[in-house]
Amino acid sequence: MTIDTTNLCSHLQKKLFEHEGVYYPIWQTMQNDEELTAVVRSRQLHIYRNGKKILILAGKAQPKIIREDKLNELIIIT
């Protein structure tokens, strides 16, 4: 999966793409799950499973869980 990081918050990029980032396990799972898609909106990452929004990740704000999903278990809240 590739996403356009042009408008993605720099804090979120670090959390998502760096090995030490708290969202890195989510990024790894997204690479291997064909049911998941993601779109950058308002500097946040909106994640969908089969077209239904399940999660919103932001750089400085807490993640917003929209629907129960196994991906949510990978969120590490600090």
C-alpha positions in Angstrom: 0.0 0.0 0.0 1.2 3.5 -0.8 -0.2 6.7 0.4 0.5 10.3 -0.6 2.4 11.8 2.3 2.5 15.3 0.9 -0.3 16.5 3.2 0.3 14.1 6.1 1.3 15.7 9.4 5.0 15.3 10.1 4.3 14.0 13.6 2.1 11.4 12.2 4.7 10.4 9.6 7.2 9.7 12.4 4.7 7.7 14.4 3.6 5.7 11.3 6.7 5.1 9.3 9.6 4.9 11.8 10.3 1.5 13.4 10.1 3.1 16.9 6.8 4.8 16.1 3.7 3.9 18.1 1.6 3.4 14.8 4.3 1.4 13.0 2.6 -2.0 13.8 -0.5 -0.6 12.2 1.4 0.4 9.1 3.0 -3.1 8.8 -0.5 -4.7 9.1 -1.9 -2.4 6.5 0.8 -3.6 4.0 -0.4 -7.2 4.3 -4.2 -6.7 4.5 -5.9 -6.2 1.1 -9.2 -5.2 2.8 -7.6 -2.0 4.2 -7.3 1.3 2.4 -6.2 4.7 3.6 -6.7 8.3 2.6 -5.0 11.5 3.9 -7.5 14.1 4.8 -6.8 17.3 6.9 -3.3 16.0 7.6 -4.8 12.9 9.3 -4.8 9.3 8.0 -8.3 7.8 7.6 -8.3 4.0 7.5 -11.1 2.0 5.9 -11.9 -1.7 5.8 -14.0 -2.8 2.8 -15.0 0.8 2.3 -16.2 1.5 5.9 -14.1 3.9 8.0 -12.7 2.2 11.1 -10.0 4.5 12.4 -8.5 8.0 12.1 -4.9 8.6 13.1 -3.5 12.1 13.8 -0.1 13.3 14.7 -0.7 15.0 18.1 -4.3 14.0 18.9 -5.4 10.7 20.2 -6.6 8.1 17.5 -10.3 8.1 16.8 -11.8 4.6 16.7 -14.9 4.7 14.5 -15.7 1.0 14.3 -14.5 -2.0 16.2 -11.8 -3.8 14.2 -8.9 -6.0 14.9 -6.6 -3.2 13.7 -7.6 -1.2 16.8 -5.8 -3.7 19.0 -2.5 -2.5 17.6 -3.0 1.0 18.9 -0.5 1.9 21.7 -1.9 4.8 23.7 0.9 6.7 25.5 
